[in-house]
C-alpha cells in the first residue's frame, strides 16, 4: 500500500530595494529578535496584511448591515392588528 506524502508548496517573492533600506530592515530584524531578514519581512508583512484584510472585511460587513437595516425600514410591512392594539394600549397608559 502506497503512502501519501503531503508536501508543502512554496512560492518565491523577489524584490529590489536600496542598500539603505536593506540595512535598515536588517537592523530592525536584529533588534526585534528575528532569526533572519526573511523571517522579519514575512512576519511583518503577514501581520500588516492580516490587519488590512480584517479591517476591509469589517467595513464591507458594516456596509451590508447598513443596507439590510435601511431596506428593512424603507420596505417595512404595515403593522398588523396586534401591533396596532399594543400601540393604542401603550398610548393610553402613557397618557394617564
Residue, then its C-alpha position, 0 to 999 in steps of 0.5 A: x500500500x502506497x503512502x501519501x506524502x503531503x508536501x508543502x508548496x512554496x512560492x518565491x517573492x523577489x524584490x529590489x530595494x536600496x542598500x539603505x533600506x536593506x540595512x535598515x530592515x536588517x537592523x530592525x530584524x536584529x533588534x526585534x529578535x528575528x532569526x533572519x531578514x526573511x523571517x522579519x519581512x514575512x512576519x511583518x508583512x503577514x501581520x500588516x496584511x492580516x490587519x488590512x484584510x480584517x479591517x476591509x472585511x469589517x467595513x464591507x460587513x458594516x456596509x451590508x448591515x447598513x443596507x439590510x437595516x435601511x431596506x428593512x425600514x424603507x420596505x417595512x410591512x404595515x403593522x398588523x392588528x396586534x401591533x396596532x392594539x399594543x400601540x393604542x394600549x401603550x398610548x393610553x397608559x402613557x397618557x394617564 
